[in-house]
Amino acid sequence: MHRVDTTQLLKGVLDLAVLAALRDEDGYGYDILRRLRTAGLGDVGDASVYGTLRRLYNGGLLTTYVVPSDEGPHRKYYSLNPAGRAELQRSGKVWQGFASTMDDLLRERGTA
């Protein structure tokens, strides 16, 4: 029996998930990873999140700043900038449309 590979689905929406995780509060890498897992994305990998943060930063959607830590190395915090907030809104609308279409399809086939 063929089953849906959630890691493949996650690859397609990880940028949006990371932007959403930063919507209300800045965060450092592990903190963002923890937020995603707590939200139900338990399959998300460390390297995927760090790579996504780097890509979003290089794409001009995030800003960073460093906070000293008494308990270890300094932490690089990520925050949404105006371009990141605009992308979150745009991508969120695209996702909502896609999810709505999938819900409709599944209901029509009696699988939801």
Summary of the structure (lengths in Angstrom):
residues: 112
radius of gyration: 16.1
end to end distance: 18.3
largest distance: 56.2
contacts: 268
relative contact order: 0.14
helix: 59%
strand: 12%
